[in-house]
Amino acid sequence: MLANGGFKAGGRAGWFAGWEQVRRYRGRAWNGRVVGDNVEKHGGASSLRLENAVDDIVRVSQNVPVTEPGNGFTVGGTYRLSAWLKLSLDRI
């Protein structure tokens, strides 16, 4: 239901197809970096790495359409989201 939910398809300039970096929200610039990582991964060829300094924020998002029942996300539907996360505190 999500485009490229497993982060397997490479996108433009290192991005992953279907995902966009949020650069600004409520007047504040979010200066963190989003990169593909071919070394640290749970499965597949790569993973999505979010990098930020202490005062930076980094975020990616994907807008998904609401569709007819049985064809994707529907109003009132129940969905399960899972993710693998690795945290590195190199700069603290």
Phi, psi and omega in degrees: 000328174271141174290123177055046182297337179265006180054041182264329183269120178291146180248198182291137174047042177091354178282168177251130182309133177093346182247141180233143176279133175275118186264337186206144176209130180050044175081358180254129177284136176253110192258008178294168182249148174238123182221158171277141181237114180271355181262304179273113181204153177273321180196165181078196187273336185199177176224170178261120181252131176253125181240136176208150172278177185306317183264001180271158173235141176224138184205143173239156180212166174214124175273132180240141181282151171271130187236184175291148178309136179089355183242016182143214180285132179232154177300131179081002180285162177247132185224151178245130178245132176230153181206152171255133184229134172237128182250132178239127181250048185298329189254013181266000000 
